[in-house]
Amino acid sequence: MKIAYPMRIDAFKQPGGDLYQIQAYIDAGQRIERSTAVPFAGKVIVDFKEDFTEYDIVHLTNIDRPVDAFAYYLSAKRAGKPIVLSTIHHSYQEVNRYEREGRGGVVGLVSGNLRFPQLELLRSMIRCAESPQLIKPTWTVMRRGVYEIQRALLSNANLIQILSKKERIDIAKDFGELESNHFVCIRNGCESSPPGTAAKNEGHRDLEVCVVGRIEARKNQIKILEALEQLGLSGVFIGKENLNHRQYCREFKSRIARSSSKYLAGLSHTETLRYMRRSRVHVSASWFEVSSLVDLEAYGEGCAIVSSQCGGTHELLGENAQYVDPGDSQDIERGILAAMGRTERAHSVKLGKDWSEVGIQLSELYCHLLGRRPNKTLSHRTPSTCEI
């Protein structure tokens, strides 16, 4: 099977969790053994002119970038291809709070008084300066409305793939109820070190805290850094800078340079896992999130977890993590202090699938959509999912 994965036009220039997710899908599809499921070949597309004729399925991503997603949707419809939609949708309520309280600076003064549809149109017009091919799709969305375009994507996709139960709830709150049989929940895979590696490392956790994530206002690193300073702790911060948040990145680097914490910039996945194994606690306090992969990876490496309440981590870790309000500095301090006080690190929660299992689930989903048998031994069935 050949799967097209059209993504936001700046996916390679501004890589994020969505690109990591899709690249993991493609790698997993190529590794599938034919005795287990049907392998699939995928391609990331960042060009509105791409011809989808040669593909079996078009797998769209990210309804919160509706200008890009709708342009690809129209092309897929013209090519007569079935559409899977990975929504990667963030709660309007959480996004609006972030714009009011978390953005900061001159941009925050403007964005805090706008709603998401207005903000996204404004951002898209700004992106047009660098990517002229966005001009026509942006005009289309301006005429029809951001909310209406997002609703059309949800209503007309053949299947909607979500990453967590929370995402399904947020979609219902923001767009109204949709037919439940259109939704399939396939969680992200989690690649951690071999079993037992984290346990063997327990006596060598020489770092107090690690914080992994792209440096940007949404990820809230400055507030985490402030909490660490208040508690007299130091942390290691890992992640590339978001070039669209230059002022925030400058302020973060200026503050961390005057602290006992360190900023290591972007590291390889292998090196990042190594730092997690050296750390007692991993902290994330994002203003909004669908499903935090770094929370699960850090948990798999034996870290005590502090996670944002604005995400789906609780669906897997439950009471095995501390959950904090990203806008409340004292709550972040409380979460870190509670996590630092943990002495028992025998993690009992099974994190679920690795990416190879996700690949098999996707293969089943694609075969189901195309009316094909997954393989010679499996009967035709709806792909396995987490409960919704």
Secondary structure, DSSP 4 states (H G I P E B T S, - for coil): -EEEEE--TTTTTS--HHHHHHHHHHHHHHH--TTTS---EEEEE--TT---TT-SEEEEE-TTSHHHHHHHHHHHHHTT--EEEE-----HHHHHHIIIIIS-HHHHHHHTTS-HHHHHHHHHHHHHTT-GGGHHHHHHHHHH-HHHHHHHHHHH-SEEEES-HHHHHHHHHHH----GGGEEE-PPP---PPTTHHHHTGGG--EEEEEES-BSGGGTHHHHHHHHHHHT--EEEE--B-GGGHHHHHHHHHHHHTSS-EE-----HHHHHHHHHHEEEEE---SS-S--HHHHHHHHTT-EEEEESSSSTHHHHGGGSEEE-TT-HHHHHHHHHHHHT-------------HHHHHHHHHHHHHHHHT--SSSSSPP-PPP----
